[in-house]
Amino acid sequence: MRISARRAGGAYRGVGAALLMGWLGGVGAGAEAGDAGGFTRGPYLQCATAQGVTVVWRTRGAVGRPVLRYGSKVDKLEREVSGGAVVVSRAEADGGGKGGVGLLAGAPAGTTQYEVAIVGLPADSLWHYGVYDGEKRLTAADGTFTFRTLSAVARPMRLWVVGDSGTGNRVQAQIHEAMRRVAGREKRYPDLYLHVGDMAYGSGLDSEFQGYFFEPYEATLRNTCCFPAFGNHEGRSSKSATGKGPYYDCYVTPRAGQSGGVASGTESYYSFDAGGVHFISLNSFDTSRQPDRAMGQWLKADLERAKADWLVAFWHHPPYTKGTHDSDDRKKAFELVEMRELILPILESAGVDLVLCGHSHIYERSMLIDGAYATPTTAAGVVLDDGDGDPGGDGVYRKSAGLQPHHGTVAMVAGHGGTTLGRKKTASPVMKVTWVEFGSVLIDVDGKTLTSRMINEKGEVRDTFRIVKEGNVPVVRMAAPVRLGEVHGPAAVPVATPDGKEGAGVAAGKLPGRYRALIPKGADWQYLAGAKPAADWAGAATVTGWKTGAAGFGYDDGDDATLLADMRGKYKYVCLRRNFTLKGDEDLSRLGLAVSYDDGFICYLNGREVARANVESGALDTVRGVSPHEADRKYRYFPLGSAKGLLRPGVNVIAIEAHNDDLGSSDLTMDPYLIIDLDAAAEAKPGGDDP
């Protein structure tokens, strides 16, 4: 945990919301500015308040004199924060945790993180900022580095809601770009970004936050404050009881009540006020959900003091879902059940309007409901309006003005931000809309009206609902509400290879019936486990420090000749390589790799990539979009004839990196052999697995 004033609990910190000018630089602007200044992360905004902003960034090594300057114009940054007001944290290898320097958990050696709290500004005011090394400006003066302090009174506000996005794959990027296109057309960009958890698959490591959150969203994070909720994947490497881990290194949340809510004393859960809305972020994973424990007691105290037009709560585990999780399953989904049975009654007694969650990889949205606490969930007597809430459909949901106890809530699952989607056979009885499709949510709050739209990865609006709060609307409970209509989308949607292929332009096919083995099944390979190989590992004639073992490699599924007993929970990939000799008379147009694998791999010949499966992009520590795949003791065949030009008579090298989709994955399999297809047809036979 970092040693800093904010961790000790009192300093005011703030961050601004996005504004139109700050979005004009485009997606690529930050990479150029970051490279120029040696940034490895950010700058990005955290912990919005009505008085200021916290700016966070990282560099390789340490700059000479870190300075944050800000002002009312991009070319007039007349105010400065520097010296002891800059909180510095480093990796343990670089002295983090000693001598007043904070400790970064899991950050690579050579990393320095800076946090600057700007305070004392007027509410709802626009500012430009820049990061400097002394007098040298490190960020571009392009108008994209901006923040706006939060408004202390009601004002039009746009929220962007994302869940379960942390894969780093192309779908995640498309969702982000789609939101920006829609916002650009409307000339109305998000003021705040709410993430409902699982932003760094599969284990919330520092490297996963870097590749799956900060890099994909860099252009948004520089001028839009993200308020997070703690997810179960973040919980694999961060612990809320201690406030330690990569999640707590990344985020600065208003634990001291500096954003308008009651101080929680922890960054695990918190509240804040913005533009006439009271927001509450809860921890549904590694904090007790019992009403008489710390989070429940704080929640009650916070709600008693809440004075706002709207109440929005968000956390990770949804109270209602029939997506990739079932909220009625007490054994497998106890967090979901407890949030519904124990926490929702507290929120609904305070008049909560909207509940936003993730965890279940799907988009679902309820009718206007209240009191649906039973397990299993039923609709009778808990639905106040069974329409779709669409102004262009059944009409808007109507509620009384202000925060009125038990006047109806809309519950949303927005766990469709980039990872594999799925659903059960039947929808939850309280849900009105279900989409098995990737996307995110834009929510506009303007006075008495809240309008929500689900935007898919193509920028299409898939669901719209509106809540209007005015006057005194009587509460009527429906004994027999109209059930959900059509559920949109297939039963499951994978994240990887949406074009139907499994790697590097090579479609997997059926194993040939007759073949000649260049490297036989069960042969010895060199392997490196738990360490990053040298840069030339895939093509070098020799390597040092590697072990030798027989294929296959893996753990915990009974099909491994070389057991990687220490892999689970410690490292996500293993590298294999082997020399093989060609005489020069082989028909290399029929070369192919036969492989049983769980979950994904990348294959190289003489240092050049020739195939990949279930790894969407990147390599080694920078892979993106690794999706689950069961080996099932079956082999897939990847024709490599198109790579024959990489080979030569004599000694050649084949290298494979095998990846798990998750640090905590239950098993791994990598069992390869290299062959020449002797069947009459040289083409791969698509669509099969062979034992």
Long-range contacts (C-beta under 8 A, 24 or more apart in sequence): 1-102, 1-103, 1-105, 1-242, 1-243, 1-244, 1-248, 2-87, 2-89, 2-96, 2-102, 2-103, 2-104, 2-249, 3-97, 3-100, 3-101, 3-102, 3-103, 4-87, 4-89, 4-102, 4-115, 5-87, 6-54, 6-87, 6-115, 6-117, 6-252, 7-102, 7-243, 9-255, 9-256, 9-263, 9-265, 10-256, 11-117, 11-119, 11-256, 11-258, 12-49, 12-51, 12-52, 12-117, 12-119, 12-256, 12-258, 13-46, 13-47, 13-49, 13-52, 13-53, 13-54, 13-117, 13-119, 13-252, 13-254, 13-258, 14-47, 14-48, 14-49, 14-50, 14-51, 14-52, 14-53, 14-54, 14-117, 14-118, 14-119, 14-121, 14-149, 14-150, 14-258, 14-259, 15-45, 15-46, 15-47, 15-48, 15-49, 15-52, 15-53, 15-54, 15-55, 15-147, 15-225, 15-252, 16-45, 16-48, 16-53, 16-126, 16-127, 16-146, 16-147, 16-148, 16-149, 16-150, 16-223, 16-225, 17-48, 17-147, 17-148, 17-150, 17-157, 17-190, 17-191, 17-192, 17-224, 17-225, 17-274, 18-146, 18-148, 18-189, 18-190, 18-191, 18-192, 18-220, 18-223, 18-224, 19-126, 19-146, 19-148, 19-189, 19-191, 19-223, 20-187, 20-188, 20-189, 21-126, 21-143, 21-144, 21-146, 22-143, 22-144, 22-145, 22-146, 22-147, 22-189, 22-222, 22-223, 22-224, 23-144, 23-180, 23-183, 23-184, 23-189, 23-219, 23-220, 23-223, 24-143, 24-144, 25-140, 25-142, 25-143, 25-144, 25-219, 26-219, 27-177, 27-180, 27-218, 27-219, 28-219, 29-140, 29-142, 29-144, 29-219, 30-144, 30-218, 30-219, 30-222, 31-218, 32-140, 33-138, 33-139, 33-140, 33-142, 34-218, 36-138, 36-140, 37-63, 37-131, 37-133, 37-138, 37-139, 38-63, 38-138, 39-138, 40-111, 40-210, 41-113, 41-210, 41-214, 42-214, 42-218, 42-221, 42-222, 43-129, 43-131, 43-139, 43-145, 43-222, 44-214, 44-218, 44-221, 44-222, 44-226, 45-147, 45-221, 45-222, 45-223, 45-224, 45-225, 45-226, 46-115, 46-225, 46-226, 46-251, 46-252, 46-253, 47-225, 47-252, 47-253, 47-254, 47-258, 47-259, 48-149, 48-150, 48-192, 48-225, 48-227, 48-259, 48-272, 48-274, 49-149, 49-150, 49-254, 49-258, 49-259, 49-260, 49-272, 50-123, 50-124, 50-149, 50-150, 50-151, 50-152, 50-259, 50-260, 50-273, 51-119, 51-120, 51-121, 51-123, 51-149, 51-258, 52-117, 52-118, 52-119, 52-120, 52-121, 52-149, 53-117, 53-118, 53-121, 53-127, 53-129, 53-147, 53-149, 53-225, 54-115, 54-116, 54-117, 54-118, 54-252, 55-115, 55-116, 55-118, 55-129, 55-131, 55-147, 56-113, 56-114, 56-115, 56-116, 56-252, 57-113, 57-114, 57-131, 58-107, 58-111, 58-112, 58-113, 58-114, 59-111, 59-112, 59-114, 60-110, 60-111, 60-112, 61-110, 61-112, 62-88, 62-90, 62-112, 63-112, 63-133, 63-138, 64-133, 64-134, 65-132, 65-133, 65-134, 66-114, 66-131, 66-132, 66-133, 67-131, 67-132, 67-133, 67-134, 68-116, 68-118, 68-129, 68-130, 68-131, 68-132, 69-129, 69-130, 69-132, 70-118, 70-127, 70-128, 70-129, 70-130, 71-127, 71-128, 72-126, 72-127, 72-128, 73-128, 74-128, 74-141, 74-142, 74-143, 75-141, 77-128, 77-129, 77-130, 81-116, 81-117, 81-118, 85-116, 85-117, 86-114, 86-115, 86-116, 87-114, 87-115, 87-116, 87-117, 88-112, 88-113, 88-114, 89-113, 89-115, 89-249, 104-206, 104-249, 105-206, 105-237, 105-238, 105-244, 105-245, 105-246, 105-248, 105-249, 106-205, 106-206, 106-207, 106-237, 106-245, 106-246, 106-249, 107-206, 107-246, 107-249, 108-206, 108-207, 113-249, 115-252, 121-149, 122-149, 123-149, 123-150, 123-151, 123-152, 123-153, 124-148, 124-149, 124-150, 124-151, 124-152, 124-153, 124-155, 125-149, 144-219, 144-222, 144-223, 145-222, 145-223, 146-223, 147-223, 147-225, 148-191, 150-259, 150-260, 150-272, 150-273, 150-274, 150-275, 151-274, 151-275, 151-276, 152-260, 152-273, 153-275, 153-276, 154-275, 154-276, 154-309, 154-447, 155-275, 155-276, 156-275, 156-444, 156-445, 156-446, 156-447, 157-191, 157-192, 157-274, 157-275, 157-276, 157-277, 157-444, 157-445, 157-446, 158-183, 158-188, 158-189, 158-190, 158-191, 158-192, 158-442, 158-443, 158-444, 158-445, 159-190, 159-191, 159-192, 159-193, 159-194, 159-312, 159-441, 159-442, 159-443, 159-444, 159-445, 160-190, 160-192, 160-193, 160-194, 160-220, 160-224, 160-440, 160-441, 160-442, 160-443, 161-194, 161-195, 161-196, 161-314, 161-356, 161-412, 161-414, 161-440, 161-441, 161-442, 161-443, 162-193, 162-194, 162-195, 162-196, 162-199, 162-414, 162-417, 162-440, 162-441, 163-195, 163-196, 163-197, 163-198, 163-316, 163-356, 163-357, 163-358, 163-359, 163-413, 163-414, 163-415, 163-416, 163-417, 164-196, 164-197, 164-198, 164-231, 164-358, 164-359, 164-361, 164-415, 164-416, 164-417, 164-418, 164-419, 165-195, 165-198, 165-199, 165-212, 165-213, 165-216, 165-417, 165-418, 165-419, 166-198, 166-199, 166-200, 166-201, 166-208, 166-209, 166-212, 166-213, 166-233, 166-418, 166-419, 167-201, 167-212, 167-418, 167-419, 167-495, 167-616, 167-624, 167-625, 167-626, 168-211, 168-212, 168-215, 168-216, 168-616, 168-617, 168-618, 168-623, 168-624, 168-625, 169-418, 169-495, 169-496, 169-616, 169-617, 169-624, 169-625, 170-498, 170-616, 170-617, 170-625, 171-418, 171-438, 171-457, 171-495, 171-498, 171-625, 172-212, 172-216, 172-417, 172-418, 173-216, 174-438, 174-457, 174-458, 175-417, 175-418, 175-438, 175-439, 175-440, 175-456, 175-457, 176-216, 176-217, 176-220, 176-440, 178-439, 178-440, 178-455, 178-456, 178-457, 178-458, 178-459, 179-440, 179-442, 179-455, 179-459, 180-219, 180-220, 181-459, 182-442, 182-455, 182-459, 183-442, 188-444, 189-224, 190-220, 190-224, 190-442, 191-224, 191-274, 191-275, 192-224, 192-225, 192-226, 192-227, 192-274, 193-217, 193-220, 193-221, 193-224, 193-225, 193-226, 193-227, 194-226, 194-227, 194-229, 194-279, 194-281, 194-314, 194-356, 195-226, 195-227, 195-228, 195-229, 196-229, 196-231, 196-314, 196-315, 196-316, 196-356, 196-357, 196-358, 196-359, 196-414, 196-415, 197-228, 197-229, 197-230, 197-231, 197-232, 197-233, 197-234, 197-285, 197-315, 197-316, 197-358, 197-359, 198-231, 198-232, 198-233, 198-234, 198-316, 198-358, 198-359, 198-415, 198-419, 199-228, 199-231, 199-234, 200-233, 200-234, 200-246, 200-247, 201-233, 201-419, 201-661, 201-662, 202-233, 202-236, 202-572, 202-660, 202-661, 202-662, 202-663, 202-664, 202-665, 203-233, 203-236, 203-237, 203-572, 203-662, 203-663, 203-664, 204-231, 204-233, 204-234, 204-235, 204-236, 204-237, 204-238, 204-245, 204-246, 204-247, 205-237, 205-246, 205-663, 206-246, 206-249, 207-621, 208-246, 209-246, 209-247, 209-250, 211-618, 211-622, 211-624, 212-624, 213-250, 214-250, 226-251, 227-253, 227-272, 227-279, 227-281, 228-253, 228-281, 229-281, 229-282, 229-283, 229-284, 229-314, 229-315, 229-316, 229-358, 230-268, 230-269, 230-283, 230-284, 230-285, 230-286, 230-287, 230-316, 231-285, 231-316, 231-358, 231-359, 232-285, 232-316, 232-317, 232-335, 232-359, 233-662, 234-285, 235-285, 235-286, 236-663, 236-664, 237-663, 239-286, 240-266, 240-268, 240-283, 240-285, 240-286, 240-287, 241-286, 243-267, 243-268, 253-281, 261-302, 261-305, 261-306, 262-298, 262-301, 262-302, 262-305, 264-295, 264-298, 264-302, 265-298, 268-295, 269-295, 269-298, 269-299, 271-302, 271-306, 273-308, 275-445, 276-308, 276-309, 276-310, 276-445, 276-447, 277-308, 277-309, 277-310, 277-311, 277-312, 277-445, 278-306, 278-307, 278-308, 278-310, 278-311, 278-312, 279-312, 279-313, 279-314, 280-311, 280-312, 280-313, 280-314, 280-347, 281-313, 281-314, 281-315, 282-313, 282-314, 282-315, 282-339, 282-343, 283-315, 284-315, 284-316, 284-317, 284-335, 284-336, 284-339, 284-343, 284-357, 285-316, 285-317, 285-335, 289-335, 289-338, 289-339, 289-342, 289-343, 290-342, 291-342, 291-343, 291-346, 296-342, 296-343, 296-346, 299-343, 299-346, 299-347, 300-346, 303-346, 303-347, 303-349, 303-350, 306-350, 306-403, 308-403, 309-401, 309-402, 309-403, 309-447, 309-448, 309-469, 310-353, 310-354, 310-403, 310-445, 310-450, 310-469, 311-347, 311-350, 311-351, 311-352, 311-353, 311-354, 311-403, 312-352, 312-353, 312-354, 312-355, 312-356, 313-347, 313-352, 313-354, 313-355, 313-356, 314-355, 314-356, 314-357, 315-339, 315-357, 316-357, 316-358, 316-359, 317-357, 317-359, 318-357, 318-358, 318-359, 318-360, 318-364, 318-411, 318-413, 318-415, 319-343, 319-344, 319-355, 319-357, 319-372, 319-411, 320-364, 320-366, 320-372, 320-377, 320-411, 320-413, 320-428, 320-430, 320-431, 321-357, 321-359, 321-360, 321-362, 321-364, 321-413, 321-428, 322-360, 322-364, 322-423, 322-424, 322-426, 322-427, 322-428, 322-431, 322-434, 323-360, 323-361, 323-362, 323-364, 323-413, 323-415, 323-421, 323-422, 323-423, 323-424, 323-436, 324-360, 324-361, 324-362, 324-415, 324-420, 324-421, 324-422, 324-423, 325-359, 325-360, 326-424, 327-360, 327-377, 327-428, 328-375, 328-376, 328-377, 330-375, 337-375, 340-372, 340-373, 340-375, 340-377, 341-373, 341-375, 344-372, 344-373, 344-409, 345-373, 347-409, 348-405, 348-406, 348-409, 349-405, 349-406, 350-403, 350-405, 351-402, 351-403, 351-404, 351-405, 351-406, 351-407, 352-409, 353-399, 353-408, 353-409, 353-410, 353-450, 353-467, 353-469, 354-409, 354-410, 354-412, 354-443, 354-450, 354-452, 354-467, 355-409, 355-410, 355-411, 355-412, 356-412, 356-414, 356-441, 357-411, 357-412, 357-413, 357-414, 357-415, 358-413, 358-414, 358-415, 358-417, 359-413, 359-415, 360-413, 360-415, 361-415, 361-416, 361-419, 361-420, 361-421, 361-422, 362-413, 362-415, 362-416, 362-421, 362-422, 362-423, 362-434, 362-435, 362-436, 363-412, 363-413, 363-414, 363-415, 363-416, 363-433, 363-434, 363-435, 363-436, 363-437, 363-439, 363-441, 363-454, 363-462, 363-463, 364-412, 364-413, 364-427, 364-428, 364-431, 364-433, 364-434, 364-435, 365-410, 365-411, 365-412, 365-413, 365-431, 365-432, 365-433, 365-434, 365-452, 365-454, 365-463, 365-465, 366-409, 366-410, 366-411, 366-412, 366-428, 366-430, 366-431, 366-432, 367-410, 367-430, 367-431, 367-432, 367-481, 368-397, 368-399, 368-408, 368-409, 368-410, 368-467, 369-408, 369-409, 369-410, 369-411, 369-430, 370-406, 370-407, 370-408, 370-409, 370-475, 370-477, 371-406, 372-430, 377-428, 377-429, 377-430, 378-429, 379-429, 379-430, 379-481, 379-483, 380-478, 380-479, 380-480, 380-481, 381-477, 381-478, 381-479, 382-430, 382-477, 383-430, 383-477, 383-478, 383-481, 384-408, 384-475, 384-476, 384-477, 384-478, 385-478, 386-432, 386-478, 386-481, 386-482, 387-432, 388-432, 388-433, 388-465, 389-432, 389-464, 389-465, 389-466, 389-467, 390-464, 390-465, 390-466, 391-464, 391-466, 392-464, 393-464, 396-465, 396-466, 396-467, 396-468, 397-465, 397-466, 397-467, 397-468, 398-467, 398-468, 398-469, 398-470, 398-473, 399-467, 399-468, 399-469, 399-473, 400-469, 400-470, 400-471, 400-472, 400-473, 401-448, 401-469, 401-470, 401-471, 401-472, 402-469, 406-475, 407-473, 407-475, 408-475, 410-452, 410-465, 410-467, 412-441, 412-452, 414-440, 414-441, 414-454, 416-440, 418-495, 419-495, 420-492, 420-493, 420-494, 420-495, 420-627, 420-628, 421-489, 421-492, 421-493, 422-491, 422-492, 422-493, 423-487, 423-489, 423-491, 423-492, 425-491, 427-484, 427-487, 428-484, 429-483, 429-484, 431-484, 432-465, 432-484, 432-485, 433-463, 433-465, 433-484, 433-488, 434-484, 434-487, 434-488, 434-489, 435-462, 435-463, 435-488, 435-489, 436-487, 436-488, 436-489, 436-490, 436-491, 436-492, 436-493, 437-462, 437-488, 437-489, 437-493, 438-493, 462-488, 494-627, 495-616, 495-625, 495-627, 496-600, 496-614, 496-615, 496-616, 496-625, 496-626, 496-627, 497-614, 497-616, 502-611, 502-612, 502-613, 502-614, 502-636, 502-638, 503-602, 503-603, 503-611, 503-612, 503-613, 503-615, 503-638, 504-609, 504-610, 504-611, 504-612, 505-642, 506-610, 506-611, 506-638, 506-639, 506-640, 506-642, 507-684, 507-686, 508-613, 508-636, 508-637, 508-638, 508-684, 508-686, 509-636, 509-637, 509-638, 509-639, 509-683, 509-684, 509-685, 509-686, 509-687, 509-688, 510-637, 510-684, 510-685, 510-686, 510-687, 510-688, 510-689, 510-690, 511-594, 511-635, 511-636, 511-637, 511-688, 511-690, 512-592, 512-637, 512-675, 512-677, 512-678, 512-679, 513-679, 514-677, 514-678, 514-679, 515-592, 515-594, 515-675, 515-676, 515-677, 515-678, 515-679, 516-675, 516-676, 516-678, 517-673, 517-674, 517-675, 518-580, 518-582, 518-586, 518-591, 518-674, 518-675, 518-676, 519-578, 519-580, 519-654, 519-672, 519-673, 519-674, 520-673, 521-551, 521-594, 521-671, 521-673, 522-550, 522-551, 522-552, 522-561, 522-673, 523-550, 523-551, 523-578, 523-673, 524-548, 524-549, 524-550, 524-551, 524-578, 525-549, 525-550, 525-551, 525-553, 525-576, 525-577, 525-578, 525-672, 526-576, 526-577, 526-578, 527-553, 527-562, 527-574, 527-575, 527-576, 527-577, 528-574, 528-575, 529-564, 529-566, 529-567, 529-571, 529-574, 529-575, 530-566, 530-567, 530-570, 530-571, 530-574, 532-620, 532-621, 533-575, 533-620, 536-607, 537-575, 537-577, 537-655, 538-577, 538-604, 538-607, 538-653, 538-655, 539-604, 539-606, 539-607, 539-608, 539-653, 539-655, 540-607, 540-653, 541-579, 541-651, 541-653, 543-577, 546-577, 551-576, 551-670, 551-671, 551-672, 551-673, 552-596, 552-669, 552-670, 552-671, 552-672, 553-658, 553-668, 553-669, 553-670, 553-671, 554-598, 554-658, 554-667, 554-668, 554-669, 554-670, 554-671, 555-667, 555-668, 556-666, 556-667, 556-668, 557-598, 557-631, 557-666, 557-667, 557-668, 557-669, 559-596, 559-631, 559-633, 559-669, 559-671, 560-669, 564-668, 567-660, 567-668, 568-663, 568-664, 568-665, 568-666, 569-663, 569-664, 570-663, 571-663, 572-626, 572-659, 572-660, 572-662, 572-663, 572-665, 573-620, 573-623, 573-657, 573-658, 573-659, 573-660, 574-657, 574-658, 574-668, 574-670, 575-620, 575-655, 575-656, 575-657, 575-658, 576-655, 576-656, 576-657, 576-658, 576-670, 576-672, 577-653, 577-654, 577-655, 577-656, 578-653, 578-654, 579-651, 579-652, 579-653, 580-651, 580-652, 580-653, 580-654, 580-674, 581-650, 581-651, 581-652, 582-647, 582-648, 582-649, 582-650, 582-652, 583-649, 584-649, 586-676, 587-676, 588-641, 588-644, 588-647, 588-676, 589-641, 589-644, 589-682, 590-639, 590-641, 590-676, 590-677, 590-678, 590-682, 591-639, 591-640, 591-641, 591-643, 591-644, 591-647, 591-674, 591-675, 591-676, 591-677, 592-637, 592-638, 592-639, 592-640, 592-641, 592-674, 592-675, 592-676, 592-677, 592-684, 593-637, 593-638, 593-640, 593-654, 593-672, 593-673, 593-674, 593-675, 594-635, 594-636, 594-637, 594-638, 594-672, 594-673, 594-674, 594-675, 595-635, 595-636, 595-638, 595-656, 595-670, 595-671, 595-672, 595-673, 596-631, 596-633, 596-634, 596-635, 596-636, 596-669, 596-670, 596-671, 596-672, 597-629, 597-631, 597-636, 597-658, 597-669, 597-670, 597-671, 597-672, 598-629, 598-630, 598-631, 598-660, 598-667, 598-668, 598-669, 598-670, 599-626, 599-627, 599-628, 599-629, 599-659, 599-660, 599-661, 599-665, 599-668, 600-626, 600-627, 600-629, 600-658, 600-659, 600-661, 601-656, 601-657, 601-658, 601-659, 601-670, 602-656, 602-657, 602-659, 603-638, 603-640, 603-654, 603-655, 603-656, 603-672, 604-653, 604-654, 604-655, 604-656, 605-640, 605-643, 605-646, 605-647, 605-652, 605-653, 605-654, 606-646, 606-647, 606-648, 606-652, 606-653, 607-653, 607-655, 608-643, 608-646, 610-640, 610-642, 610-643, 610-646, 611-638, 611-640, 613-638, 614-659, 614-661, 615-659, 619-657, 620-657, 623-659, 626-659, 626-660, 626-661, 627-661, 628-661, 631-669, 631-671, 632-689, 633-691, 634-689, 634-690, 634-691, 635-671, 635-689, 635-690, 635-691, 636-689, 637-684, 637-690, 639-677, 639-683, 639-684, 641-682
